[in-house]
Amino acid sequence: MSTTVMNEMTIEMKNVKVTPGFLKAKDIDMDSYLVVHPLFDVPEEKVDLNAAVPLVMSKSVKWSLITLRAYLVIMVGLAFYRTLVLAGIF
């Protein structure tokens, strides 16, 4: 196996010269794995947020999210209260 170093990235392949972002399936030995760093990968298409539709939530999902929010607020309040007690304020 040959080792090619490109921009601080190491790729081990069998006699294949690879340019980052332009790797073809025929160049890869299917018995091995190739890890491509996201900075050297081909950029993916971005999602158009203007075309996205709002999520539809059932009543049970809304209720679960509201109770989760209340639980988190109470737990943060208790942690803050405990900090004040340990500091000697209360």
N, C-alpha and C positions, 0 to 999 in steps of 0.2 A: 504494500500500500504506500502511496505517496502522500505527503503532507504538504498542503499549500497554505501559506499564511497570507491573508488579505485583510488589511485594515484591522489588525489585532484580532482577527477571527481565524480559527483553524478548521479546515475541512479535510477529512481523510477520505480519499476516494481512490479507485483503481485507475490510474493514468488518465484522469479527466481534468482538464483545466476549466475552472468555473469562474465566471464573472458574477459577482453578487447581484441578485435580482433577476438574472437571466438564466436560470437553471431549468433545463428541460427534463421531462420524465425519462427519456431514453438515456440520459447521462447518469442516472442513479442506479446503483446496484440494489436490486430489490431485497437482498438478504441483509442489508444494513440500514441504519437510520442516519438521516442527515438533519442536523439542526441548523436553521437559518436564523440569525439574529434579526429582530424586527426592523432595525435600522437599515439592514441590507436587503430586506424583502421587498417585493413589489407592493406598493400601497394599494389598499383595498378601497372599493367604492364607498363613499360616505352616504349615510342615510339622510334623505330629505325630510327634515323635521316639519316643514310646512305641509307635507302630504300625509303626515302621521295623524291617525284618528285617536281621540281620547279613549282610554281604557274603560270598558264597561265592567262595573263591579256589582256583585249581588249585595243584598242587604247584610248577609252574614259576613262577607268579606269586609264591608265598611265597618260593621260593628267590631270585628276582630282588630282592625287597624286602629280604631278609636280606643279600644281597651288597651291595646299594646302601647299606644302613645301615653295614655293615662298612667299605666304601670311604669313606664320609663320616667315620666315626670315625678312620680312618687318616689321611685328609687333614687333619683338624683337629689331630690329634696331630703331624703333620709341620710344619704351620704354627706350632704352639706351640713345637715344638723349634727351628725356624728362628729364631723370635723370641728364644728364650733364647740361641741361639748368637750372634745379632747383639748382644744385650745384654751378652755377655761372660761369661755364667754358666757355659757349657760351653766 
